[in-house]
Amino acid sequence: MMRVSIAHLTRYRYSSDVVESHMELRLRPWDGAGQRVHDFRLEVRPAARVRTYVDGLGNQVQYFNRLEPHDELEIVSRSIVETWAAEAELPLDLFPSDMLQFRPPVLDTAAVRQLGRRARLGDPGSPHDVLEALDRIAALVVRALTYMPDVTIVSSDVNEVLELGRGVCQDFAHVFVAVARTVGIACRYVSGYVDPTPDEALVGASHAWAEAWVPGRGWRAYDPTHPGLPPEHYVRVAVGRDYRDAAPTRGVFVGPAASGMEASVEIRPAVRVALGRR
């Protein structure tokens, strides 16, 4: 088991005053399926009243409006989360058909179908066959892509990523999701945090991976960016069809200004939890 403290800073700067900023945030980690949130706090500067709702995918969404003029917006979320290896969620009365659909940036293309044929899914109703196919998909994505920042953008689709052969965790996750869907396996995009070095402080960014639906077993996580990393190293925050459903922050404003965004995440080990003391 692990317990981590996470500080996530997002700062927007505008070239001149803007008004009527409406922001939607998915920053509160999930409770359940191998993790528990012990504390969550959200700070917004300039101050604004933050409201909350749960979206159709089960994500906690925070939102606020800042009507007065401002040239900077800062959002800081602080979480303490306990994680452990756990069985996947198993809502047996639900078949996640939305997670079989394609839309940009997750596309059904010739390059994606070629990888899908190499995954060789046998019986789509067999948990064993599905798990074997998913392992092959993970290995195919690892071989097809090299991790490299600053070569793709948020809107890059899977065809662009496969042509480049490079990308970041978001791109790896999108390609995995696309290949899984093209062979008929429901698969969703996950945003959150990863701590590959739990004994040290880590300064980085938010992370993305995928979860695939295994018949009779529920959702199973796959991270082609960090293959083989144990599940307790991950903190799930939001899920969706792709990045657009699970983006940590997104919003609009009124004004002619140019905008820029910077974000950083700091993950630190918190008090260790002895096995069995959940």
C-alpha positions in Angstrom: 0.0 0.0 0.0 1.0 3.6 -0.6 -0.1 7.0 0.6 0.8 10.0 -1.4 0.4 13.8 -1.2 -0.3 15.5 -4.5 -0.2 19.2 -5.3 -1.4 20.2 -8.8 -0.9 23.8 -9.9 -2.5 25.2 -13.1 -1.9 28.9 -14.0 -3.5 30.8 -16.9 -2.1 34.1 -17.9 -3.8 36.6 -20.3 -2.2 39.3 -22.3 -4.8 41.8 -21.1 -7.8 41.7 -18.8 -10.5 39.1 -19.6 -14.0 38.6 -18.0 -16.5 35.9 -17.5 -14.0 33.0 -17.2 -16.0 29.7 -16.8 -13.8 26.8 -15.7 -14.6 23.1 -15.4 -12.1 21.0 -13.4 -11.6 17.3 -12.9 -9.0 17.3 -10.2 -10.5 15.3 -7.3 -9.3 11.7 -7.3 -11.8 8.9 -7.3 -12.8 7.0 -4.2 -12.9 3.2 -4.7 -11.3 0.5 -6.9 -8.0 0.5 -5.1 -7.8 4.0 -3.8 -9.2 6.2 -1.0 -9.1 10.0 -0.8 -8.2 11.1 2.7 -8.2 14.8 1.9 -8.9 17.1 -1.0 -8.7 20.9 -1.1 -9.1 23.3 -4.0 -7.8 26.9 -4.1 -8.7 29.4 -6.8 -7.1 32.8 -7.2 -8.6 35.3 -7.7 -11.2 33.8 -5.3 -14.4 32.3 -6.8 -17.2 30.2 -5.5 -16.6 26.6 -6.5 -19.5 24.2 -7.1 -19.5 20.4 -7.7 -21.4 17.8 -9.6 -20.9 14.2 -10.8 -20.8 13.7 -14.5 -22.3 10.8 -16.5 -19.1 8.9 -16.3 -18.8 9.1 -12.5 -16.2 11.8 -12.4 -16.3 14.5 -9.7 -16.4 17.9 -11.5 -15.7 21.2 -9.9 -16.7 24.4 -11.7 -16.7 28.2 -11.2 -17.3 31.5 -12.9 -15.0 34.6 -12.5 -17.0 37.5 -13.8 -14.7 40.4 -12.8 -11.8 41.5 -14.9 -8.6 39.5 -14.4 -5.3 38.9 -16.2 -4.3 35.7 -14.3 -6.1 32.6 -13.0 -4.4 30.1 -10.6 -5.9 26.8 -9.6 -4.3 24.6 -6.9 -5.6 21.2 -5.9 -4.1 19.3 -2.9 -4.9 15.6 -2.3 -3.9 12.9 0.1 -4.6 9.5 -1.4 -4.1 6.0 -0.2 -3.7 3.3 -2.9 -3.4 -0.5 -3.0 -3.7 -3.3 -5.5 -7.4 -4.2 -5.9 -9.8 -6.0 -8.1 -11.3 -4.1 -11.0 -14.7 -2.5 -10.7 -17.4 -5.0 -11.7 -20.8 -3.4 -12.5 -22.0 -6.5 -14.3 -25.3 -4.9 -15.4 -23.4 -2.3 -17.5 -21.9 -2.8 -20.9 -19.9 0.3 -21.7 -20.9 0.7 -25.3 -19.8 4.3 -25.4 -16.3 3.1 -25.0 -16.5 1.3 -28.3 -17.2 4.5 -30.3 -14.7 6.5 -32.4 -14.3 10.2 -32.5 -11.3 12.5 -32.8 -8.6 12.1 -31.6 -9.4 8.3 -31.3 -10.0 7.2 -34.9 -10.6 4.0 -36.7 -7.9 4.2 -39.4 -5.9 1.7 -41.5 -2.9 2.0 -39.3 -5.0 1.3 -36.2 -6.7 -1.7 -37.8 -3.3 -3.1 -38.8 -2.2 -3.1 -35.2 -5.6 -4.6 -34.3 -5.1 -7.6 -36.6 -1.8 -8.3 -34.9 -3.6 -8.4 -31.5 -5.4 -11.5 -32.7 -8.5 -11.5 -30.4 -10.0 -14.9 -30.3 -13.4 -15.2 -28.5 -14.5 -11.7 -27.4 -16.6 -13.3 -24.7 -13.7 -15.1 -23.2 -11.9 -13.3 -20.4 -8.7 -15.3 -21.2 -8.7 -14.4 -24.9 -9.5 -10.7 -24.1 -6.7 -10.5 -21.6 -4.2 -12.1 -24.0 -5.2 -9.7 -26.8 -4.8 -6.7 -24.4 -1.3 -7.8 -23.5 -0.5 -8.0 -27.1 -2.0 -4.5 -27.8 0.1 -3.1 -24.9 3.3 -4.6 -26.4 2.4 -3.4 -29.9 1.9 0.2 -28.6 5.2 0.1 -26.7 7.0 -1.0 -29.9 5.2 1.5 -32.2 5.9 4.6 -30.1 8.8 6.3 -28.5 8.2 8.7 -25.6 9.1 12.2 -26.6 7.6 15.5 -25.3 6.8 18.5 -27.4 6.2 16.7 -30.7 2.4 16.4 -30.4 -0.3 18.7 -29.1 -3.5 18.1 -27.1 -5.6 17.7 -30.3 -3.2 15.3 -32.1 -5.1 12.2 -33.4 -3.9 8.7 -33.3 -3.0 8.6 -37.0 -0.7 11.6 -36.6 0.9 9.9 -33.5 1.5 6.6 -35.3 3.0 8.4 -38.3 5.4 10.3 -36.0 6.1 7.2 -33.9 6.5 9.5 -31.0 4.4 11.2 -28.3 3.6 11.5 -24.6 1.4 9.5 -22.2 -1.8 11.0 -23.6 -0.8 9.8 -27.1 0.1 6.3 -25.9 -3.2 6.0 -24.1 -5.2 7.2 -27.2 -3.5 4.7 -29.5 -4.1 1.8 -27.0 -7.8 2.8 -26.7 -8.2 3.0 -30.5 -6.6 -0.4 -31.1 -8.7 -2.1 -28.4 -11.9 -0.6 -29.8 -11.1 -1.6 -33.3 -11.0 -5.3 -32.2 -14.2 -4.9 -30.3 -12.9 -4.4 -26.7 -14.5 -1.5 -24.9 -11.7 0.8 -23.6 -11.6 4.1 -21.8 -9.1 6.9 -21.3 -7.9 7.6 -17.7 -6.3 10.8 -16.4 -4.6 11.0 -13.0 -1.2 10.7 -11.5 1.6 8.1 -11.5 4.4 7.8 -9.0 7.1 5.5 -10.3 9.5 6.4 -7.5 7.4 6.3 -4.3 10.3 6.9 -1.9 11.2 10.2 -3.4 9.4 13.5 -4.2 8.5 13.7 -7.9 7.9 16.9 -9.8 6.2 16.4 -13.1 2.8 16.5 -14.7 -0.5 14.7 -14.7 -0.5 11.2 -16.4 -2.8 9.2 -18.7 -3.4 5.5 -19.3 -6.2 3.2 -20.4 -8.7 0.8 -18.8 -10.2 -2.0 -20.9 -13.4 -3.9 -20.2 -12.8 -7.7 -19.6 -16.0 -9.8 -19.7 -16.9 -11.0 -16.2 -14.1 -9.1 -14.6 -14.7 -5.4 -15.2 -12.1 -2.7 -16.0 -8.4 -3.6 -16.2 -5.7 -0.9 -16.3 -3.0 -0.7 -19.0 -0.2 1.8 -19.2 2.0 1.5 -22.2 4.1 4.4 -21.0 5.2 2.5 -17.8 4.6 -1.2 -18.7 4.6 -3.5 -15.7 4.3 -0.7 -13.0 2.2 -2.0 -10.1 -1.4 -0.6 -9.8 -0.8 1.0 -6.4 1.5 3.5 -8.1 -1.4 5.1 -9.8 -4.1 7.6 -8.7 -7.1 7.7 -10.9 -8.8 11.1 -11.2 -11.2 11.0 -14.2 -12.2 8.6 -17.0 -13.8 9.2 -20.4 -13.9 8.3 -24.1 -10.7 10.3 -24.7 -8.8 13.3 -23.3 -11.7 15.7 -23.8 -13.9 13.9 -21.3 -11.2 13.7 -18.6 -9.1 16.9 -19.0 -8.0 18.2 -15.6 -9.0 21.8 -16.6 -10.9 23.4 -19.4 -12.7 26.6 -19.8 -13.7 29.7 -21.8 -13.4 33.5 -21.3 -14.7 36.7 -22.9 -12.1 39.1 -24.2 -9.6 39.6 -27.1 -6.5 38.6 -25.1 -4.1 35.8 -25.9 -3.8 33.2 -23.2 -1.1 30.8 -22.0 -1.2 28.0 -19.5 1.4 26.3 -17.4 0.9 23.3 -15.1 3.0 21.3 -12.6 2.4 18.4 -10.3 4.3 17.5 -7.2 3.9 14.1 -5.6 5.4 13.3 -2.2 5.3 10.2 -0.1 2.9 10.6 2.9 2.7 8.3 6.0 3.1 4.7 5.0 0.1 2.5 5.7 0.7 -1.0 7.0 -1.0 -3.8 5.0 -4.5 -4.5 6.4 -4.9 -1.1 8.0 -7.3 0.4 5.4 
